[in-house]
Every structure is written in structure tokens, then in C-alpha cells.
Amino acid sequence: QGGGGGGIDKVIVNPLTPEGTPLKTPSPVPGPLGGGNQAAPAAGPASAAEQQMRYYAAESKANPSNTTALNNLGVLLQSQGRLADAVTQYRKALAVSPSYKEAHNNLGSALKATAQALPSTESSEVGGGEGKLSEQASQAVASEQLALLDEAVGHYRQALVADPEYKAAHFNLASTLRQRGGVLTLVLGGHRKKAGRDAAKQHLAEAKAHLVSALRIDPAYVSAHCNLGCLLEDQGLPTEAAESYASALVHDPACHVAHNNLGLLLKKEHHRTVASLASPTGPALPDTAFGDAQSGKLLTQSAVHLRQALHAHPNYKEAHNNLAAVFLAMAEASSQQQQQRAGAGAGAAGGGEASDGSSVVKKSAPLPSKQRCLERA
């Protein structure tokens, strides 16, 4: 996302959904643990995760058919970044109970996280600096990511076969399809590039359908509203995207991701509309649902939402970067307005000359932009 429309937005994913299998002590864990319905041993806050890990590890070893213990052990391992070990536990649970929806969902999440942990197909660290991966290396990484994402998609689908109303699986499948579409465009390069773009569009359409299903099941599903907004932006539907972010804020007025994404969207729309109005060949755009872009209202509204994102989450670096970009855009717009007024005044007085290069306001370089995932349990 280059130019004035740059910025950082976030997509929420739910990597772990041990629904029905609580991890907090001393809540009882569903299903027989050892001789009956026991609770994981209570522990102090600092050692709770370690105690739970030991408990589920011992239980799964003593009773290898206890799928709840296997799944919960996988959840804890994944929360520590031990993805390969988590995958092993989920596979063990599914070997015992092939229709265990939580294990399918969590295995899909672990596989997706493994794909995300691979070297970036855009750049890599080379000799302490940032350099581009070779085309061959990018293709190899993208192919490996695609295989992992394909398996993840399969497990989310199996979770939905077990329970078509499983909102977490709908949500996670949508996120994974969106990511798979992006990787597919890299894998299908060259003369197959159009096929890759077409497949990515189909992925977005299916992802949208799954987010709509998640929201049908739970209309107050804030994360789904946020991700639907991102997806609608991908489809070139900014007004609908803004409505999705606004819906998220109806249910959670302090949702920092929704405030950030809406603030960034308003900034993008300001630059898009101003660029179109300034184009000598492009038609002037009428005011949209976003308001009058030329008046600077969009930038003001953008700053309001980004400040609210930081009020809710003071260390939210994406919102800090986006707010800084909005301030730069405001300064640039103010300088341009002053120049226009000065030029109009000189023209009215007569004999005025065009300003020389030293007085021309240079556009600020956009901040680096990317989309990244915010993992939320």
C-alpha cells in the first residue's frame, strides 16, 4: 500500500479455542481425567501455566485416550510457541476421536501459525541488513506455506462438519482462506498470474461467507466484524468496510483494532478522493458516505479514531505509526491550502508570478505499510 493511502491495519485471528475445555484452575476439565472428573491442580499466578503443563502431560501419558488432556496440552504448548509439539498433541487427540472439533480447529491454527513463521516471501535478513529473497527461494517458501495452509483449511472444514454452528471454525477458516489467497498469487506467477488473482478473489468470497456465518451465529462477535471490514477493503468496498468497523465499535466501543482500522480507512479515503479530484482527466467525485474529503474532515475523524485506539491500548505501535502519518497528511494539506490562498491573492492583485521551487511543499514519504495478524486467544 504505497503513496498517501499507506498505513497499517490489523486482522484478528483466533488461534486457540479450547471451548468446553477450560484451562483456568481449579475449573473441572470435561471428560474423565484419571479416575473421574478432576480439576487441574491450583497454582500461583506465576506457575499456573507450568503446573497445568505438567498436569496435562502426566495425564495424557497415563491415559493416552484422554482427548481433552491431549488437546489442552496442545493449547499450552502452542501458547509457548512450541508449534511442532502442539501439532503432535492435536494429532494424537484426533487419532482417538476423529470428529473432535476443538482439536481440528486448534490443529488448523497451529498449522497456520507454522506457515506464518516461515521466512517472509518479501524479504529476509541478509548479513545484518534487509534483502530480497531470490525468486526461486520465494517460490519454495510460498509452496511450503500453501501446503500448510491447505492442511489447515481441511481441518477447519472437518470441524464444521462436526458442528456447522462452530463460530470459531468459521472465523478461523475465513482468516486462513484470506491468507491462502495471497500466497496463491505468489505460487501461480508468470503466465499463471491471472489464475492466481482469480483464485484469490474466490477465496475472499468464501472467506466473506464464513464471516457472515460467524456473525449470524453471534451478531456481537467483535473480531468477526473487524475481519469482515478488512476483507471488504480487499474487495474494494470501503463504505461497507467502514460499516463493519462501526458495528464492531457498537458492541465494543474500546476495540482498539476497530478504531485503528477505521482511522486508517478514513485516511485512505481522504487521499483517494483528493487524488481523484485533482486529476485533470478523472471526474470529480461527489461526496460519499465518508463526507467531504477536501475539507479535511476525514483526516480529523481519522485522528479521533486513532487516538481512541491508543487510549484503549497505549502501546499499540500500529496506531502510533498511523496517527503520525495522519499528522503529516494534515500538515501537508494545510501547507497546500496556504499556497493556494497565496496564489489566489497574487492572481487577484495582478502581475503575480508562479512560486519558485523553493516554496513548493514536498510530499512526505509514507510510513512503511503492511497488514499483519493480531493473534488473540
C-alpha positions as CSV (number, residue, x, y, z in Angstrom):
1,Q,0.0,0.0,0.0
2,G,2.1,2.9,-1.2
3,G,1.5,6.6,-1.6
4,G,-0.8,8.6,0.6
5,G,-3.1,5.7,1.3
6,G,-0.4,3.8,3.2
7,G,-0.7,2.6,6.8
8,I,-1.1,-0.4,8.9
9,D,-4.2,-2.3,9.6
10,K,-4.7,-5.4,11.5
11,V,-6.5,-8.7,11.1
12,I,-7.6,-10.6,14.1
13,V,-7.3,-14.4,14.3
14,N,-8.3,-16.8,17.0
15,P,-5.5,-19.3,17.2
16,L,-6.7,-21.3,20.2
17,T,-10.3,-22.0,21.0
18,P,-10.4,-24.7,23.7
19,E,-14.1,-24.1,24.1
20,G,-15.6,-26.6,26.5
21,T,-12.0,-27.4,27.7
22,P,-11.2,-24.7,30.2
23,L,-7.6,-24.1,31.2
24,K,-8.1,-21.9,34.3
25,T,-7.6,-23.7,37.6
26,P,-9.3,-25.0,39.5
27,S,-12.2,-25.4,37.0
28,P,-13.0,-29.0,36.3
29,V,-11.9,-30.3,32.9
30,P,-14.6,-32.0,30.9
31,G,-14.2,-35.7,30.4
32,P,-12.6,-38.3,32.7
33,L,-9.2,-37.4,33.9
34,G,-7.7,-40.4,35.6
35,G,-10.4,-41.8,37.9
36,G,-13.0,-39.1,37.4
37,N,-13.9,-35.5,36.7
38,Q,-10.9,-33.9,38.4
39,A,-9.6,-30.4,38.4
40,A,-6.1,-29.3,37.3
41,P,-4.1,-28.5,40.4
42,A,-4.4,-25.0,41.7
43,A,-1.2,-22.9,41.5
44,G,0.0,-19.4,42.0
45,P,-0.3,-17.0,39.0
46,A,3.4,-17.2,38.2
47,S,3.4,-21.0,38.0
48,A,-0.1,-21.7,36.8
49,A,0.9,-22.5,33.1
50,E,3.8,-24.7,34.2
51,Q,1.6,-26.6,36.6
52,Q,-1.1,-27.1,34.0
53,M,1.5,-28.3,31.5
54,R,2.9,-30.9,33.9
55,Y,-0.7,-32.0,34.8
56,Y,-1.9,-32.5,31.3
57,A,1.4,-34.1,30.2
58,A,1.2,-36.6,33.0
59,E,-2.5,-37.3,32.4
60,S,-2.1,-37.8,28.7
61,K,0.8,-40.2,29.3
62,A,-1.1,-42.1,31.9
63,N,-4.3,-42.1,29.8
64,P,-3.4,-41.8,26.1
65,S,-7.0,-41.9,25.1
66,N,-7.9,-38.8,27.1
67,T,-8.5,-36.4,24.2
68,T,-9.3,-33.4,26.5
69,A,-5.9,-33.7,28.1
70,L,-4.2,-34.1,24.8
71,N,-6.0,-31.0,23.3
72,N,-5.3,-28.9,26.4
73,L,-1.7,-29.8,26.4
74,G,-1.5,-28.8,22.8
75,V,-3.1,-25.4,23.6
76,L,-0.5,-24.8,26.3
77,L,2.4,-25.8,24.0
78,Q,1.1,-23.6,21.3
79,S,0.8,-20.7,23.6
80,Q,4.5,-21.1,24.3
81,G,5.4,-21.1,20.6
82,R,6.1,-24.8,20.5
83,L,4.1,-25.4,17.4
84,A,5.5,-28.7,16.3
85,D,4.9,-30.2,19.8
86,A,1.3,-28.8,19.8
87,V,0.6,-30.3,16.4
88,T,1.7,-33.7,17.7
89,Q,-0.7,-33.5,20.6
90,Y,-3.6,-32.4,18.4
91,R,-2.9,-35.2,16.0
92,K,-2.9,-37.7,18.9
93,A,-6.3,-36.4,20.1
94,L,-7.7,-36.7,16.6
95,A,-6.4,-40.3,16.2
96,V,-8.5,-41.2,19.2
97,S,-11.5,-39.0,18.3
98,P,-11.6,-38.1,14.6
99,S,-14.6,-35.8,15.0
100,Y,-13.2,-33.8,17.9
101,K,-14.0,-30.3,16.7
102,E,-11.7,-28.3,19.1
103,A,-8.7,-30.4,18.1
104,H,-9.4,-29.9,14.4
105,N,-9.8,-26.1,15.0
106,N,-6.6,-25.9,17.1
107,L,-4.6,-28.1,14.7
108,G,-5.7,-25.8,11.9
109,S,-4.5,-22.8,13.9
110,A,-1.1,-24.4,14.7
111,L,-0.6,-25.3,11.0
112,K,-1.4,-21.7,10.0
113,A,0.9,-20.3,12.6
114,T,3.7,-22.6,11.3
115,A,3.1,-21.2,7.8
116,Q,3.3,-17.7,9.2
117,A,6.6,-18.5,11.0
118,L,8.4,-19.4,7.7
119,P,10.7,-16.7,6.2
120,S,8.9,-13.9,4.6
121,T,8.5,-14.2,0.9
122,E,9.0,-10.5,0.5
123,S,12.3,-10.0,2.3
124,S,14.8,-11.7,4.6
125,E,17.7,-10.8,6.8
126,V,20.9,-11.0,4.9
127,G,24.2,-10.1,6.5
128,G,22.5,-7.9,9.1
129,G,20.5,-6.0,6.5
130,E,17.3,-6.5,4.8
131,G,17.4,-8.0,1.3
132,K,15.0,-9.6,-1.1
133,L,14.6,-13.4,-1.2
134,S,15.5,-14.8,-4.6
135,E,12.6,-15.6,-6.8
136,Q,13.4,-19.3,-6.5
137,A,13.6,-19.1,-2.7
138,S,10.3,-17.2,-2.6
139,Q,8.6,-19.8,-4.7
140,A,9.9,-22.6,-2.4
141,V,8.7,-20.8,0.8
142,A,5.3,-19.9,-0.8
143,S,4.8,-23.5,-1.8
144,E,5.6,-24.7,1.7
145,Q,3.2,-22.2,3.1
146,L,0.5,-23.2,0.7
147,A,0.8,-26.9,1.8
148,L,0.4,-26.0,5.4
149,L,-2.5,-23.6,4.8
150,D,-4.2,-26.3,2.7
151,E,-4.0,-28.7,5.6
152,A,-5.2,-26.1,8.0
153,V,-8.2,-25.3,5.7
154,G,-9.0,-29.1,5.7
155,H,-9.1,-29.3,9.5
156,Y,-11.3,-26.2,9.8
157,R,-13.7,-27.8,7.3
158,Q,-13.7,-31.0,9.4
159,A,-14.5,-29.0,12.5
160,L,-17.5,-27.5,10.7
161,V,-18.6,-31.0,9.5
162,A,-18.7,-32.0,13.2
163,D,-20.5,-28.8,14.1
164,P,-21.8,-26.4,11.4
165,E,-22.6,-23.8,14.0
166,Y,-19.0,-23.7,15.4
167,K,-18.3,-20.0,15.1
168,A,-14.6,-20.2,15.9
169,A,-14.0,-22.5,12.9
170,H,-16.0,-20.2,10.6
171,F,-13.9,-17.3,11.8
172,N,-10.5,-19.1,11.5
173,L,-11.4,-20.6,8.2
174,A,-12.1,-17.2,6.8
175,S,-8.8,-15.8,8.0
176,T,-6.9,-18.8,6.6
177,L,-8.6,-18.5,3.2
178,R,-7.7,-14.9,3.0
179,Q,-4.1,-15.6,3.7
180,R,-4.1,-18.6,1.3
181,G,-5.4,-16.4,-1.5
182,G,-2.4,-14.1,-1.0
183,V,0.1,-16.9,-1.0
184,L,-1.5,-18.5,-4.1
185,T,-0.8,-15.3,-6.2
186,L,2.9,-15.9,-5.4
187,V,2.8,-19.6,-6.3
188,L,0.9,-19.0,-9.5
189,G,3.2,-16.5,-11.0
190,G,4.3,-15.9,-14.6
191,H,1.7,-16.9,-17.2
192,R,-0.5,-18.2,-14.4
193,K,-0.7,-14.9,-12.6
194,K,-4.3,-14.2,-13.7
195,A,-5.3,-17.6,-12.5
196,G,-3.8,-16.8,-9.1
197,R,-5.7,-13.5,-8.9
198,D,-8.9,-15.1,-9.9
199,A,-8.4,-17.8,-7.2
200,A,-7.6,-15.2,-4.6
201,K,-10.9,-13.4,-5.4
202,Q,-12.8,-16.7,-5.0
203,H,-11.0,-17.2,-1.6
204,L,-12.1,-13.8,-0.5
205,A,-15.7,-14.5,-1.5
206,E,-15.7,-17.8,0.5
207,A,-14.0,-16.1,3.5
208,K,-16.7,-13.5,3.5
209,A,-19.4,-16.1,3.6
210,H,-17.8,-17.8,6.6
211,L,-17.5,-14.4,8.5
212,V,-21.2,-13.8,7.7
213,S,-22.0,-17.2,9.1
214,A,-20.0,-16.5,12.3
215,L,-21.9,-13.2,12.7
216,R,-25.2,-15.0,12.1
217,I,-24.3,-17.3,15.0
218,D,-23.1,-14.5,17.2
219,P,-24.0,-10.9,16.0
220,A,-21.8,-9.4,18.7
221,Y,-18.7,-11.2,17.5
222,V,-16.4,-8.2,17.5
223,S,-13.4,-9.9,16.0
224,A,-15.5,-11.1,13.1
225,H,-16.8,-7.6,12.4
226,C,-13.2,-6.3,12.3
227,N,-12.0,-9.0,10.0
228,L,-15.0,-8.6,7.7
229,G,-14.1,-4.9,7.4
230,C,-10.5,-5.9,6.3
231,L,-11.9,-8.3,3.8
232,L,-14.4,-5.8,2.4
233,E,-11.4,-3.4,1.9
234,D,-9.6,-6.2,0.0
235,Q,-12.7,-6.3,-2.3
236,G,-12.7,-2.6,-2.9
237,L,-15.7,-1.8,-0.8
238,P,-14.6,0.9,1.6
239,T,-18.1,2.1,2.7
240,E,-19.2,-1.4,3.6
241,A,-15.8,-1.9,5.4
242,A,-16.4,1.3,7.5
243,E,-19.8,-0.1,8.4
244,S,-18.2,-3.3,9.7
245,Y,-15.7,-1.5,11.8
246,A,-18.5,0.7,13.2
247,S,-20.5,-2.4,14.0
248,A,-17.5,-3.7,16.0
249,L,-17.4,-0.5,17.9
250,V,-21.2,-0.7,18.7
251,H,-20.5,-4.0,20.6
252,D,-17.1,-2.9,22.0
253,P,-16.5,0.8,22.0
254,A,-13.0,0.3,23.2
255,C,-11.9,-2.2,20.5
256,H,-8.5,-0.8,19.6
257,V,-8.2,-2.8,16.4
258,A,-11.6,-1.4,15.0
259,H,-10.6,2.1,15.9
260,N,-7.2,1.7,14.2
261,N,-8.6,0.1,11.1
262,L,-11.4,2.7,10.8
263,G,-8.9,5.5,11.3
264,L,-6.7,4.1,8.6
265,L,-9.6,3.6,6.2
266,L,-10.7,7.2,6.7
267,K,-7.1,8.4,5.9
268,K,-7.0,6.2,2.7
269,E,-10.3,7.6,1.6
270,H,-9.1,11.2,2.1
271,H,-6.1,10.6,-0.2
272,R,-8.1,8.6,-2.7
273,T,-10.8,11.3,-3.1
274,V,-8.4,14.2,-3.2
275,A,-6.2,12.5,-5.8
276,S,-9.3,11.9,-8.0
277,L,-10.5,15.5,-7.6
278,A,-7.0,16.8,-8.5
279,S,-6.7,14.6,-11.6
280,P,-7.0,16.6,-14.8
281,T,-8.6,13.5,-16.6
282,G,-10.6,12.0,-13.8
283,P,-14.1,13.1,-13.0
284,A,-14.8,14.9,-9.8
285,L,-16.2,12.6,-7.2
286,P,-19.3,13.6,-5.3
287,D,-19.3,13.5,-1.5
288,T,-19.6,9.9,-0.3
289,A,-20.7,8.4,3.0
290,F,-17.3,9.5,4.3
291,G,-18.1,13.2,3.9
292,D,-16.2,16.0,2.1
293,A,-12.6,14.8,1.7
294,Q,-11.4,18.3,0.7
295,S,-12.5,19.9,3.9
296,G,-10.1,17.8,5.9
297,K,-12.9,16.2,7.9
298,L,-11.8,12.7,7.0
299,L,-8.3,13.3,8.4
300,T,-9.8,14.8,11.6
301,Q,-12.1,11.8,12.0
302,S,-9.2,9.5,11.3
303,A,-7.1,11.1,14.1
304,V,-10.0,10.8,16.5
305,H,-10.3,7.0,16.0
306,L,-6.5,6.5,16.1
307,R,-6.4,8.4,19.4
308,Q,-9.2,6.3,20.8
309,A,-7.2,3.2,19.7
310,L,-4.2,4.5,21.7
311,H,-6.4,5.4,24.7
312,A,-7.6,1.8,24.8
313,H,-4.1,0.3,24.0
314,P,-1.3,2.9,24.7
315,N,1.4,0.6,23.4
316,Y,-0.3,-0.1,20.1
317,K,2.5,0.6,17.7
318,E,0.4,0.4,14.5
319,A,-1.9,3.1,15.8
320,H,1.1,5.3,16.8
321,N,2.5,4.9,13.2
322,N,-0.8,5.6,11.6
323,L,-1.5,8.6,13.7
324,A,1.9,10.1,12.8
325,A,1.1,9.6,9.2
326,V,-2.2,11.4,9.6
327,F,-0.5,14.3,11.3
328,L,1.9,14.5,8.3
329,A,-1.0,14.5,5.9
330,M,-2.7,17.2,7.9
331,A,0.4,19.4,7.7
332,E,0.8,18.8,4.0
333,A,-2.9,19.7,3.4
334,S,-2.5,22.9,5.4
335,S,0.6,24.0,3.5
336,Q,-1.1,23.3,0.2
337,Q,-4.1,25.4,1.3
338,Q,-1.9,28.3,2.2
339,Q,-0.1,28.1,-1.1
340,Q,-3.5,28.1,-2.9
341,R,-4.7,31.1,-1.0
342,A,-1.4,32.9,-1.6
343,G,-1.6,32.1,-5.3
344,A,-5.2,33.3,-5.5
345,G,-4.3,36.5,-3.8
346,A,-1.4,37.2,-6.2
347,G,-3.6,36.5,-9.2
348,A,-6.2,38.9,-7.9
349,A,-3.6,41.6,-7.5
350,G,-2.3,41.0,-11.0
351,G,1.3,40.6,-12.2
352,G,1.9,37.7,-9.8
353,E,4.4,35.1,-10.7
354,A,4.3,31.4,-10.0
355,S,6.2,30.4,-6.9
356,D,9.7,29.0,-7.5
357,G,10.7,25.5,-6.5
358,S,11.9,26.6,-3.0
359,S,8.4,27.3,-1.9
360,V,6.8,24.1,-3.2
361,V,5.8,21.8,-0.3
362,K,7.4,18.4,-0.8
363,K,5.2,15.4,0.0
364,S,6.3,13.4,3.0
365,A,7.4,9.9,2.4
366,P,4.7,7.4,3.5
367,L,5.4,5.3,6.5
368,P,6.0,1.6,5.7
369,S,2.7,-0.2,5.4
370,K,1.8,-3.8,5.8
371,Q,-1.0,-6.0,7.0
372,R,-0.2,-8.2,10.0
373,C,-2.2,-10.5,12.2
374,L,-3.1,-9.9,15.8
375,E,-3.4,-13.2,17.4
376,R,-6.0,-13.3,20.2
377,A,-6.8,-16.3,22.2
